[in-house]
Amino acid sequence: MEIYNRTLFVQLLLLFLGTAFFAKAQVADQRAENMQIGLQNIFMSADQSYYKFNSASDNNPYVYGYWVIAHGLETLADAYQRTRNVVYYNRMKSILAGIRKYNLYEAGTYRNDYYDDLEWLGLASLNCYFATKDTEFLDAAHQIWAEIKTGYSGGKMSWRKGCTTPCNNSIANSPAIVMAVKLYKLANDAANLQMAKDIHAWMKANVFNANGGIWDSPGNFDENWQFSYNSGMFISASLELYLVTGTQSYLDDAIKACEFMMNFRNYDGGVFFLNETGQGDGGLFKGIFAKSFIDFVRMGNLTPSQRDRYMQVIQYTANYVWDRAVNKSNYLTSPNWSVMPSGTIDLSTHLSGVHLFESVASLNKVHAYRDINYSGFYSQLAPGMYTLAQLQAKGITDNDITSLTIPSGYSVTVYENDNFSGASATYTSNQTWLASWNDRISSLRIVAPNPSYRIKNRWQNTYLYDAGDRVRYNATASGTNYQWVMEDVGGGLKELKNVGTGEYMHVENLLGYVQCTARTPGWWSSRWATEDAGNGYVRIRNGWQSTKYIHVENLQSQAQYGDLNSNWHSMQWVLEPITAASARLENTFETEQDATEERVKYWPNEVDDQITLQTNGTYRKVEVTDFLGRVQYQDNTIQGKKSLEMDLSHLSAGIHFIRLTGAKVEVFRIIVK
């Protein structure tokens, strides 16, 4: 598809941008849910009490991995946080009971000879407790911790009981740090905190190398044995100690470990640890790193540029794995994240995928914690408005929020009283302690970053704008008064906020026209639903006057509301998204209209793996970007080349843009993969 008309190009791009933006959070949650469906359908035992060893296993309860099933339990806690669905709570209870029932070390207990296995189950049990407040999980964690401490000596953990030679593997130490700090925060046991500090000091001295990688054990300097899960758990350990002590060096250590991945284990345009392709125990390593890394990006005290840089890798990896390594018919995950699964898939391998997608889904939620420094019971909250009853349904009691993690671009407005009343405050970044708002919140509102829109009538081709106290329309749209933000308030409803004035569309006074003034949070008169009218148009219906739609049928120079024939074009609208990316592209397309260089040819338009570009040889650079402007391919050495073969096999499915840069001109093309 060749685009020479600037307006047409931008309209097409805006359509893609708007669709992608609203789909993003929904896609992340659905992917996580699909991975859980695959886990349940393929690996769950007949009695629902354990996961089978692999996709071809029968129901023999004694052919399974204690530590692997512990990670299955961990993902169920994440799924319960994401959904608050009692199905996941019941599975957690059943899996924990199954671990006791079928424990080959000693039936009816959690006993194990491997300390790292105990640590995985201890951490999973704590995560279940923090999600559910069910003390069975806390009791399990305490029993397991008592056994773990028998392996602690000289500031370090043993990997297994009865070692005749030192076996202080890294993976027995960093999870112990995380568990020790979490238990310290629960009961203020100073011995646990000191244990965590001592183990961390030992790891820095013995296994944390100059590049930020983690040797598998002291003295094992094999470059190929710097496994992802060692990096991930050291990041988690450093984060926990930073949060509880405020010591900058712990945060620096976590960042250094992240940079090891960025510099030495970053593949194919931005996929982490693509080098690990095995199954068995190794099948789980990448997923453990994914969970730890994503939690660090969510909770760590990072600069915006650091967080954005890491977020790009997280999102790129998630999309890459979903496109290339997840079978969409059964949601099995491949051990090699660059190819589709085939043959028998181990539980450990699939759980890596579950960890990845559950963790990515958590990034579009606010996390509300009961205690300081993101500790204790917590709940994930999607954008929307939460009365006290709705908070309680999410596991949050009245006046019981102390700290928050807030995704970039989100805002959280907290209220002293129920139903969004009383004193309020707004937060737009992580809060380790809410200070004057600690244990004071009875309702809250979460607003996700939204693109702004121009709202154009299908019949008159006129745009809605804020005219002071009401909404009017005009044939041309210039200025921010013509731009509207759709703020999600839950239940499929949105509020329409004017960018220029900050005021909201509503029908509170039933005046026959659409008003635009300040509104009281919680008004139903300012809530709207968009309904598909076909062919890219929508109808906008009021949430309070639920049969009334915005229209211009009587041409009164102001937007009306009423109950009309749904096929009338006077009540149908097109939403034209406005984004920073589109504004930049709109400006760059000025050069295309003055182009004197030879037209660019390319084939095929629908790309599989390769594309051929043909030019006159005067261009200096070619880039391929995704719809968010992120560079997916770049070649700065094309000057003088009239034909160029480009390998685009790594691109995800969807719309992409080719940009050719010459001395005086930039030329753009759209391709579809």
C-alpha positions as CSV (number, residue, x, y, z in Angstrom):
1,M,0.0,0.0,0.0
2,E,1.5,3.3,-1.1
3,I,0.5,6.4,0.9
4,Y,1.0,9.9,-0.7
5,N,-1.9,11.7,0.9
6,R,-0.9,12.9,4.3
7,T,-4.5,13.1,5.7
8,L,-5.4,9.6,4.5
9,F,-2.3,8.2,6.1
10,V,-2.9,9.8,9.4
11,Q,-6.5,8.8,9.5
12,L,-5.5,5.2,8.9
13,L,-2.8,5.3,11.5
14,L,-5.1,6.9,14.1
15,L,-7.6,4.1,13.6
16,F,-4.8,1.5,14.2
17,L,-3.5,3.4,17.2
18,G,-6.9,3.8,18.8
19,T,-7.8,0.1,18.4
20,A,-4.5,-1.1,19.7
21,F,-4.6,1.2,22.8
22,F,-7.9,0.0,24.1
23,A,-7.1,-3.6,23.3
24,K,-3.8,-3.6,25.2
25,A,-4.9,-4.2,28.8
26,Q,-7.7,-6.6,27.7
27,V,-5.2,-8.6,25.6
28,A,-2.8,-9.0,28.5
29,D,-5.5,-10.3,30.8
30,Q,-6.9,-12.6,28.2
31,R,-3.5,-14.1,27.4
32,A,-3.0,-14.8,31.1
33,E,-6.4,-16.4,31.4
34,N,-5.7,-18.6,28.3
35,M,-2.4,-19.8,29.8
36,Q,-4.3,-20.8,32.9
37,I,-6.8,-22.6,30.7
38,G,-4.0,-24.6,29.1
39,L,-2.5,-25.4,32.5
40,Q,-5.9,-26.7,33.8
41,N,-6.9,-28.6,30.8
42,I,-3.7,-30.4,30.0
43,F,-1.8,-30.7,33.3
44,M,-4.4,-30.9,36.1
45,S,-4.8,-34.4,37.6
46,A,-8.2,-36.2,37.7
47,D,-8.5,-35.5,41.4
48,Q,-7.6,-31.8,41.0
49,S,-4.8,-32.0,43.6
50,Y,-1.6,-31.9,41.6
51,Y,-0.3,-31.1,38.2
52,K,1.0,-33.9,36.0
53,F,4.7,-34.0,35.0
54,N,4.1,-33.3,31.3
55,S,1.4,-33.0,28.6
56,A,1.6,-36.8,28.0
57,S,1.5,-38.0,31.6
58,D,-1.1,-40.2,33.1
59,N,-2.6,-39.7,36.6
60,N,0.3,-41.2,38.6
61,P,0.6,-38.7,41.5
62,Y,4.2,-39.7,42.3
63,V,5.7,-38.7,38.9
64,Y,5.8,-35.0,39.5
65,G,8.2,-32.3,40.7
66,Y,7.7,-30.7,44.1
67,W,9.3,-27.4,43.2
68,V,7.6,-27.2,39.8
69,I,4.1,-27.7,41.4
70,A,5.1,-25.0,43.9
71,H,5.3,-22.6,40.9
72,G,2.0,-23.8,39.7
73,L,0.6,-22.8,43.1
74,E,2.3,-19.4,42.7
75,T,0.6,-18.8,39.4
76,L,-2.8,-19.6,40.9
77,A,-2.3,-16.9,43.5
78,D,-1.5,-14.4,40.7
79,A,-4.6,-15.5,38.8
80,Y,-6.7,-15.1,41.9
81,Q,-5.3,-11.6,42.3
82,R,-6.1,-10.8,38.7
83,T,-9.7,-12.1,38.8
84,R,-10.8,-12.6,42.4
85,N,-12.4,-15.8,41.0
86,V,-13.1,-18.3,43.8
87,V,-12.2,-21.1,41.3
88,Y,-8.5,-20.1,41.6
89,Y,-8.8,-20.0,45.4
90,N,-10.2,-23.5,45.5
91,R,-7.4,-24.8,43.2
92,M,-4.8,-23.2,45.6
93,K,-6.3,-25.1,48.5
94,S,-6.4,-28.4,46.5
95,I,-2.9,-28.1,45.2
96,L,-1.4,-27.4,48.6
97,A,-3.3,-30.4,50.1
98,G,-2.0,-32.5,47.2
99,I,1.6,-31.6,47.9
100,R,1.2,-32.9,51.4
101,K,-0.7,-36.0,50.4
102,Y,1.7,-37.2,47.7
103,N,5.0,-36.0,49.3
104,L,7.5,-38.8,48.7
105,Y,9.8,-37.4,51.4
106,E,7.1,-37.8,54.1
107,A,3.4,-38.0,53.3
108,G,1.3,-35.4,55.2
109,T,4.1,-32.9,55.5
110,Y,6.0,-30.4,53.3
111,R,9.4,-31.9,54.1
112,N,12.0,-32.0,51.4
113,D,15.8,-32.6,51.2
114,Y,16.4,-29.7,48.8
115,Y,16.4,-26.3,50.4
116,D,15.6,-24.5,47.2
117,D,12.6,-26.7,46.7
118,L,11.4,-25.8,50.1
119,E,12.0,-22.1,49.4
120,W,9.9,-22.2,46.2
121,L,6.9,-23.7,48.1
122,G,7.4,-21.3,51.0
123,L,7.3,-18.3,48.7
124,A,4.3,-19.6,46.9
125,S,2.5,-20.2,50.2
126,L,3.2,-16.6,51.3
127,N,1.9,-15.3,48.0
128,C,-1.3,-17.3,48.5
129,Y,-1.6,-15.9,52.0
130,F,-1.1,-12.3,50.8
131,A,-3.8,-12.9,48.2
132,T,-6.4,-14.7,50.3
133,K,-5.7,-14.0,54.0
134,D,-6.2,-17.8,54.5
135,T,-4.0,-18.8,57.4
136,E,-3.5,-22.3,56.1
137,F,-1.0,-20.8,53.7
138,L,0.8,-18.8,56.4
139,D,1.0,-21.9,58.6
140,A,2.6,-23.8,55.6
141,A,5.1,-21.0,55.1
142,H,6.1,-21.1,58.8
143,Q,6.5,-24.9,58.8
144,I,8.6,-24.7,55.7
145,W,10.7,-21.8,57.0
146,A,11.6,-23.7,60.1
147,E,13.0,-26.5,58.0
148,I,14.8,-24.1,55.6
149,K,16.7,-22.5,58.5
150,T,18.4,-25.9,59.3
151,G,20.3,-25.4,56.1
152,Y,21.7,-21.9,57.1
153,S,25.2,-21.6,58.4
154,G,28.0,-19.2,58.1
155,G,25.9,-16.5,56.3
156,K,24.9,-18.8,53.5
157,M,22.4,-21.5,52.6
158,S,23.1,-25.1,51.5
159,W,21.4,-26.4,48.4
160,R,20.5,-29.8,49.9
161,K,20.7,-31.7,53.1
162,G,23.6,-33.9,53.9
163,C,26.1,-32.3,51.4
164,T,29.6,-33.9,51.9
165,T,31.2,-31.1,50.0
166,P,30.1,-27.5,49.9
167,C,26.9,-27.1,47.9
168,N,26.0,-23.4,48.4
169,N,24.3,-23.0,45.0
170,S,23.1,-19.5,44.2
171,I,19.5,-20.7,43.8
172,A,19.3,-21.9,47.4
173,N,20.4,-18.4,48.7
174,S,18.5,-15.7,46.8
175,P,15.0,-17.2,47.4
176,A,15.9,-17.5,51.1
177,I,16.6,-13.8,51.2
178,V,13.2,-13.0,49.7
179,M,11.4,-15.2,52.1
180,A,13.4,-14.0,55.1
181,V,12.5,-10.4,54.3
182,K,8.8,-11.1,53.7
183,L,8.6,-12.9,57.1
184,Y,10.5,-10.1,58.8
185,K,7.9,-7.6,57.5
186,L,5.1,-9.8,58.8
187,A,6.4,-10.3,62.3
188,N,9.3,-7.8,62.8
189,D,11.7,-10.7,63.6
190,A,15.1,-8.9,63.4
191,A,16.9,-12.3,63.0
192,N,15.2,-12.9,59.7
193,L,16.3,-9.5,58.4
194,Q,19.9,-10.0,59.5
195,M,19.9,-13.5,57.9
196,A,18.8,-11.9,54.6
197,K,21.5,-9.2,54.8
198,D,24.2,-11.7,55.5
199,I,23.2,-14.0,52.7
200,H,23.1,-11.1,50.3
201,A,26.6,-10.0,51.4
202,W,27.8,-13.6,50.8
203,M,26.3,-13.7,47.3
204,K,27.9,-10.4,46.4
205,A,31.3,-11.7,47.5
206,N,31.0,-15.1,45.9
207,V,28.6,-15.3,42.9
208,F,27.7,-11.8,41.7
209,N,30.2,-11.1,38.9
210,A,31.5,-7.9,37.3
211,N,29.0,-8.0,34.4
212,G,26.0,-8.3,36.8
213,G,25.5,-12.0,36.1
214,I,25.2,-14.7,38.8
215,W,27.5,-17.7,38.8
216,D,25.5,-20.9,39.5
217,S,27.7,-21.6,42.5
218,P,31.0,-20.3,44.0
219,G,34.0,-21.3,41.8
220,N,31.8,-22.3,38.8
221,F,32.8,-19.6,36.3
222,D,31.2,-21.2,33.3
223,E,29.7,-18.4,31.2
224,N,26.9,-20.8,30.0
225,W,25.9,-21.5,33.6
226,Q,24.6,-17.9,34.3
227,F,21.0,-19.0,34.3
228,S,18.0,-16.7,34.1
229,Y,16.4,-17.8,37.3
230,N,19.6,-17.0,39.3
231,S,19.5,-13.5,37.8
232,G,15.8,-13.1,38.5
233,M,15.9,-14.2,42.1
234,F,18.9,-12.0,42.9
235,I,17.0,-9.1,41.5
236,S,14.0,-10.0,43.8
237,A,16.3,-10.4,46.8
238,S,18.0,-7.1,46.2
239,L,14.6,-5.4,45.7
240,E,13.2,-6.8,49.0
241,L,16.2,-5.6,50.9
242,Y,16.1,-2.1,49.3
243,L,12.4,-1.7,50.1
244,V,12.8,-2.6,53.7
245,T,16.1,-0.8,54.4
246,G,16.2,2.0,51.9
247,T,19.9,1.2,51.2
248,Q,20.7,2.4,47.7
249,S,23.4,-0.3,47.1
250,Y,20.7,-2.9,47.1
251,L,18.8,-1.1,44.3
252,D,22.0,-0.6,42.4
253,D,22.7,-4.4,42.6
254,A,19.3,-5.1,41.2
255,I,19.8,-2.7,38.3
256,K,23.2,-4.2,37.6
257,A,21.6,-7.7,37.4
258,C,19.0,-6.3,35.1
259,E,21.7,-4.8,32.9
260,F,23.4,-8.2,32.6
261,M,20.2,-9.3,30.8
262,M,20.0,-6.2,28.7
263,N,23.7,-6.4,27.6
264,F,24.3,-10.2,27.5
265,R,21.0,-12.1,27.4
266,N,18.9,-9.9,25.1
267,Y,18.1,-11.5,21.7
268,D,16.3,-11.0,18.4
269,G,15.4,-7.3,18.9
270,G,14.6,-7.5,22.6
271,V,13.7,-10.9,23.9
272,F,15.3,-11.9,27.2
273,F,17.1,-15.3,27.7
274,L,16.1,-16.7,24.3
275,N,19.3,-18.8,24.7
276,E,17.6,-21.1,27.2
277,T,15.7,-23.7,25.2
278,G,15.6,-26.8,27.4
279,Q,12.8,-28.5,29.3
280,G,12.9,-30.3,32.7
281,D,14.0,-28.0,35.5
282,G,15.5,-25.6,33.0
283,G,12.1,-25.2,31.4
284,L,11.1,-23.0,34.3
285,F,14.1,-20.7,34.5
286,K,12.9,-18.0,32.0
287,G,9.5,-17.8,33.7
288,I,11.1,-17.2,37.1
289,F,13.2,-14.4,35.7
290,A,10.1,-12.9,34.0
291,K,8.2,-12.7,37.2
292,S,11.1,-11.3,39.2
293,F,12.1,-8.8,36.5
294,I,8.5,-7.5,36.0
295,D,7.9,-7.2,39.7
296,F,11.1,-5.1,40.0
297,V,10.1,-2.8,37.2
298,R,6.7,-2.4,38.9
299,M,8.0,-1.8,42.4
300,G,11.6,-0.6,42.0
301,N,12.6,3.1,42.5
302,L,13.5,3.6,38.8
303,T,13.8,6.7,36.8
304,P,11.1,7.1,34.0
305,S,13.7,6.4,31.4
306,Q,14.9,3.2,33.1
307,R,11.4,2.0,33.6
308,D,10.4,2.7,30.0
309,R,13.6,1.0,28.7
310,Y,12.8,-2.2,30.7
311,M,9.1,-2.0,29.8
312,Q,9.9,-2.1,26.1
313,V,11.8,-5.4,26.6
314,I,9.0,-6.8,28.7
315,Q,6.3,-6.0,26.2
316,Y,8.4,-7.0,23.2
317,T,9.2,-10.4,24.9
318,A,5.5,-11.0,25.7
319,N,4.4,-10.3,22.2
320,Y,7.2,-12.2,20.7
321,V,6.5,-15.3,22.8
322,W,2.8,-15.1,22.2
323,D,3.2,-14.9,18.5
324,R,5.9,-17.5,18.1
325,A,5.8,-19.9,21.0
326,V,2.2,-20.4,22.2
327,N,-0.1,-22.9,20.5
328,K,-3.4,-21.0,20.2
329,S,-5.4,-24.2,20.0
330,N,-4.4,-25.5,23.5
331,Y,-2.2,-22.7,24.8
332,L,0.8,-24.9,25.4
333,T,4.2,-23.0,25.5
334,S,7.3,-24.1,23.7
335,P,10.6,-24.5,25.6
336,N,12.2,-22.5,22.7
337,W,10.5,-19.1,22.7
338,S,11.2,-18.6,19.0
339,V,9.3,-21.6,17.7
340,M,5.9,-23.2,18.2
341,P,5.7,-26.1,20.7
342,S,5.8,-29.7,19.3
343,G,5.8,-33.1,21.0
344,T,5.6,-33.5,24.7
345,I,5.7,-30.3,26.8
346,D,6.8,-30.4,30.4
347,L,4.9,-28.7,33.1
348,S,7.9,-26.7,34.0
349,T,8.1,-25.4,30.4
350,H,4.5,-24.4,30.3
351,L,4.7,-22.7,33.7
352,S,7.4,-20.4,32.3
353,G,4.8,-19.1,29.9
354,V,2.2,-18.8,32.7
355,H,4.6,-16.8,34.9
356,L,5.4,-14.5,31.9
357,F,1.8,-13.7,31.0
358,E,0.4,-13.5,34.5
359,S,3.2,-11.0,35.4
360,V,2.6,-8.9,32.3
361,A,-1.1,-8.7,33.1
362,S,-0.3,-7.3,36.5
363,L,1.4,-4.3,34.9
364,N,-2.0,-2.7,33.9
365,K,-3.3,-2.8,37.5
366,V,-2.8,-0.6,40.6
367,H,-1.6,-2.7,43.5
368,A,-3.0,-1.7,46.9
369,Y,-1.1,-3.0,49.9
370,R,-2.1,-3.2,53.5
371,D,1.4,-2.4,54.9
372,I,4.3,-0.1,54.2
373,N,6.8,-0.7,51.4
374,Y,4.4,-2.9,49.3
375,S,4.0,-5.5,52.1
376,G,1.3,-7.7,53.5
377,F,-2.1,-8.4,51.9
378,Y,-2.6,-6.7,48.6
379,S,-5.1,-6.6,45.7
380,Q,-4.8,-5.8,42.0
381,L,-7.2,-3.1,40.8
382,A,-8.0,-2.4,37.2
383,P,-9.0,1.1,36.1
384,G,-12.5,2.1,37.3
385,M,-14.4,3.5,40.3
386,Y,-14.5,1.5,43.6
387,T,-16.9,2.2,46.4
388,L,-16.2,0.6,49.7
389,A,-18.3,-2.4,48.8
390,Q,-16.4,-2.8,45.6
391,L,-13.1,-2.6,47.4
392,Q,-14.2,-5.2,49.9
393,A,-15.1,-7.5,47.1
394,K,-11.5,-7.1,46.0
395,G,-10.3,-8.1,49.5
396,I,-9.6,-4.5,50.8
397,T,-11.2,-3.5,54.1
398,D,-12.1,0.0,55.1
399,N,-9.3,2.4,56.0
400,D,-6.7,-0.3,55.4
401,I,-4.5,0.8,52.4
402,T,-0.9,1.9,53.2
403,S,1.1,1.7,50.0
404,L,0.4,1.7,46.3
405,T,2.2,0.8,43.0
406,I,0.7,2.8,40.2
407,P,1.5,2.1,36.5
408,S,3.1,4.8,34.5
409,G,0.5,7.3,33.3
410,Y,-2.3,6.2,35.6
411,S,-3.8,8.4,38.3
412,V,-5.4,7.2,41.6
413,T,-7.8,9.5,43.4
414,V,-8.5,8.4,47.0
415,Y,-11.4,9.5,49.1
416,E,-11.9,9.7,52.8
417,N,-15.5,8.5,52.7
418,D,-17.5,6.0,50.7
419,N,-19.0,6.8,47.4
420,F,-16.2,9.3,46.4
421,S,-17.0,11.8,49.0
422,G,-15.1,13.8,51.6
423,A,-11.5,14.9,51.4
424,S,-9.5,13.5,48.5
425,A,-6.0,13.3,47.1
426,T,-4.6,12.2,43.7
427,Y,-1.4,10.1,43.2
428,T,0.3,9.4,39.9
429,S,3.4,7.4,41.0
430,N,4.3,4.7,43.4
431,Q,3.8,5.4,47.1
432,T,5.8,3.3,49.6
433,W,3.8,5.0,52.4
434,L,0.7,7.1,52.0
435,A,1.6,9.2,55.1
436,S,-1.5,11.4,55.9
437,W,-3.6,9.0,53.8
438,N,-2.4,5.8,55.5
439,D,-5.4,3.8,56.7
440,R,-7.8,6.5,55.6
441,I,-9.2,5.4,52.2
442,S,-12.9,4.3,51.8
443,S,-13.3,4.7,48.1
444,L,-11.1,5.4,45.1
445,R,-11.0,6.0,41.4
446,I,-8.3,4.7,39.0
447,V,-7.9,6.4,35.6
448,A,-5.7,4.8,33.0
449,P,-3.9,6.9,30.4
450,N,-6.3,7.5,27.5
451,P,-5.8,8.9,24.1
452,S,-7.8,12.0,23.3
453,Y,-10.3,12.1,20.5
454,R,-12.1,14.4,18.2
455,I,-15.7,13.3,17.9
456,K,-17.1,13.8,14.4
457,N,-20.7,13.4,13.4
458,R,-21.5,11.0,10.5
459,W,-24.3,13.1,9.0
460,Q,-22.9,16.7,9.2
461,N,-19.1,15.9,9.4
462,T,-19.0,18.4,12.3
463,Y,-16.9,18.1,15.5
464,L,-18.1,18.4,19.1
465,Y,-16.4,21.0,21.3
466,D,-16.7,22.6,24.8
467,A,-18.5,25.9,24.3
468,G,-18.5,27.0,27.9
469,D,-21.5,25.4,29.6
470,R,-22.6,23.1,26.8
471,V,-21.3,21.0,23.9
472,R,-21.6,22.6,20.5
473,Y,-20.4,21.5,17.0
474,N,-18.4,23.0,14.2
475,A,-17.1,22.0,10.8
476,T,-13.5,22.5,11.6
477,A,-11.7,21.3,14.7
478,S,-8.8,23.3,16.0
479,G,-7.5,23.5,19.5
480,T,-7.8,21.3,22.6
481,N,-11.5,22.3,23.2
482,Y,-12.3,19.9,20.4
483,Q,-10.4,17.0,22.1
484,W,-12.0,14.6,24.5
485,V,-10.5,12.0,26.8
486,M,-12.5,8.8,27.6
487,E,-11.9,7.9,31.2
488,D,-13.0,4.4,32.1
489,V,-15.2,4.3,35.2
490,G,-16.0,0.6,35.0
491,G,-19.0,-1.4,34.0
492,G,-18.4,-0.6,30.3
493,L,-19.0,3.1,30.9
494,K,-16.7,6.1,30.4
495,E,-16.7,9.8,31.2
496,L,-15.9,12.3,28.4
497,K,-13.5,14.9,29.7
498,N,-12.5,17.9,27.6
499,V,-8.8,18.3,27.2
500,G,-8.9,22.1,27.0
501,T,-11.1,22.8,29.9
502,G,-11.0,19.7,32.1
503,E,-14.8,19.7,32.2
504,Y,-17.1,16.7,31.5
505,M,-20.1,16.0,29.2
506,H,-23.2,15.3,31.2
507,V,-27.0,15.7,31.2
508,E,-27.4,16.3,35.0
509,N,-30.0,19.1,34.6
510,L,-32.0,17.5,31.8
511,L,-31.9,20.7,29.7
512,G,-32.3,19.0,26.3
513,Y,-28.8,19.7,25.3
514,V,-25.5,18.1,26.4
515,Q,-23.9,20.1,29.2
516,C,-20.2,20.5,29.7
517,T,-19.2,21.7,33.2
518,A,-17.5,20.4,36.3
519,R,-19.2,17.3,37.7
520,T,-19.3,15.6,41.0
521,P,-17.5,12.2,41.0
522,G,-20.0,9.4,40.9
523,W,-22.6,11.2,38.8
524,W,-24.3,8.8,36.5
525,S,-25.3,11.7,34.3
526,S,-21.7,12.1,33.2
527,R,-21.2,8.4,32.3
528,W,-21.5,7.2,28.7
529,A,-21.4,4.0,26.8
530,T,-20.2,3.6,23.2
531,E,-22.2,1.2,21.0
532,D,-21.0,-0.1,17.7
533,A,-23.0,1.3,14.8
534,G,-21.1,-0.5,12.1
535,N,-18.6,0.8,9.5
536,G,-16.4,2.3,12.1
537,Y,-19.1,4.5,13.7
538,V,-20.4,4.5,17.2
539,R,-23.5,5.7,19.1
540,I,-22.9,7.4,22.5
541,R,-25.5,6.5,25.1
542,N,-25.9,8.1,28.5
543,G,-25.5,5.9,31.5
544,W,-28.2,7.6,33.6
545,Q,-30.8,8.3,30.8
546,S,-30.1,4.9,29.4
547,T,-32.2,5.3,26.2
548,K,-30.9,8.7,25.3
549,Y,-28.1,9.2,22.7
550,I,-26.1,12.2,21.7
551,H,-27.3,13.6,18.3
552,V,-27.6,16.7,16.1
553,E,-30.8,15.8,14.4
554,N,-32.5,19.2,14.8
555,L,-29.4,21.3,13.9
556,Q,-29.7,23.5,16.9
557,S,-25.9,24.4,16.9
558,Q,-25.6,22.4,20.1
559,A,-25.4,18.7,20.8
560,Q,-28.7,17.2,21.9
561,Y,-29.6,13.9,23.5
562,G,-32.7,11.8,22.8
563,D,-34.2,8.5,21.8
564,L,-33.9,8.3,18.0
565,N,-33.9,5.7,15.2
566,S,-30.6,3.9,15.7
567,N,-29.9,4.0,12.0
568,W,-30.0,7.8,11.7
569,H,-26.6,9.2,10.9
570,S,-27.3,12.2,13.1
571,M,-26.6,10.1,16.2
572,Q,-23.6,8.2,14.8
573,W,-20.1,9.4,15.4
574,V,-16.5,8.5,14.5
575,L,-13.9,8.8,17.2
576,E,-10.6,10.2,15.7
577,P,-7.8,9.4,18.2
578,I,-5.1,12.1,18.8
579,T,-1.8,10.9,20.0
580,A,1.7,12.3,20.3
581,A,2.9,9.7,17.9
582,S,0.3,10.6,15.3
583,A,1.1,14.3,15.6
584,R,4.8,13.6,15.0
585,L,3.9,11.5,11.9
586,E,1.5,14.2,10.6
587,N,4.4,16.7,10.7
588,T,6.9,14.4,9.0
589,F,4.6,13.8,6.1
590,E,5.1,17.3,4.8
591,T,8.3,16.2,3.1
592,E,6.5,13.4,1.2
593,Q,4.4,15.9,-0.8
594,D,7.5,17.7,-2.1
595,A,9.4,14.5,-2.9
596,T,11.4,14.6,-6.1
597,E,13.2,11.3,-5.7
598,E,12.1,8.2,-7.4
599,R,9.1,6.4,-5.9
600,V,10.0,3.4,-3.7
601,K,8.8,0.0,-4.8
602,Y,8.5,-3.0,-2.5
603,W,7.0,-6.5,-2.5
604,P,5.2,-8.3,-1.2
605,N,2.7,-6.0,0.7
606,E,1.6,-8.7,3.1
607,V,5.0,-9.8,4.6
608,D,5.8,-13.3,5.7
609,D,9.6,-13.3,6.4
610,Q,11.3,-11.3,3.6
611,I,10.6,-8.1,1.8
612,T,12.4,-6.5,-1.2
613,L,12.8,-2.8,-1.4
614,Q,13.7,-1.1,-4.7
615,T,14.9,2.6,-4.7
616,N,17.1,4.9,-6.8
617,G,19.9,4.4,-4.3
618,T,19.9,7.9,-2.8
619,Y,18.4,7.0,0.6
620,R,20.7,6.9,3.6
621,K,18.6,4.9,6.2
622,V,15.7,2.5,6.4
623,E,13.7,1.8,9.5
624,V,10.7,-0.4,10.2
625,T,8.6,0.6,13.2
626,D,5.6,-0.8,14.9
627,F,2.4,1.2,15.5
628,L,3.9,2.8,18.7
629,G,6.9,4.1,16.8
630,R,9.3,1.5,18.3
631,V,12.1,0.6,15.8
632,Q,12.0,-3.1,14.9
633,Y,14.5,-3.1,12.0
634,Q,17.2,-0.6,11.0
635,D,19.9,-0.3,8.4
636,N,22.1,2.8,8.1
637,T,24.2,1.5,5.2
638,I,21.7,1.5,2.3
639,Q,23.1,4.6,0.4
640,G,24.0,3.5,-3.1
641,K,21.9,0.3,-2.9
642,K,19.0,0.2,-5.4
643,S,17.8,-3.2,-4.1
644,L,17.6,-4.3,-0.5
645,E,16.5,-7.7,0.9
646,M,15.1,-7.2,4.5
647,D,14.6,-10.0,6.9
648,L,11.4,-9.2,8.9
649,S,10.6,-12.7,10.2
650,H,10.9,-11.4,13.8
651,L,8.0,-8.9,13.4
652,S,4.8,-9.5,15.3
653,A,1.6,-9.8,13.4
654,G,-0.1,-6.5,12.5
655,I,0.6,-3.1,10.9
656,H,4.1,-1.8,10.6
657,F,5.7,1.2,8.9
658,I,8.7,1.6,6.6
659,R,10.5,4.9,6.8
660,L,13.2,5.8,4.3
661,T,15.4,8.8,5.0
662,G,17.1,10.7,2.3
663,A,19.0,14.0,2.2
664,K,15.8,16.1,1.7
665,V,13.0,13.7,2.0
666,E,11.4,11.0,4.1
667,V,9.2,8.4,2.5
668,F,6.8,6.2,4.4
669,R,5.1,2.9,3.5
670,I,2.6,0.6,5.3
671,I,3.2,-3.1,5.4
672,V,1.1,-5.9,7.0
673,K,2.5,-9.0,8.6
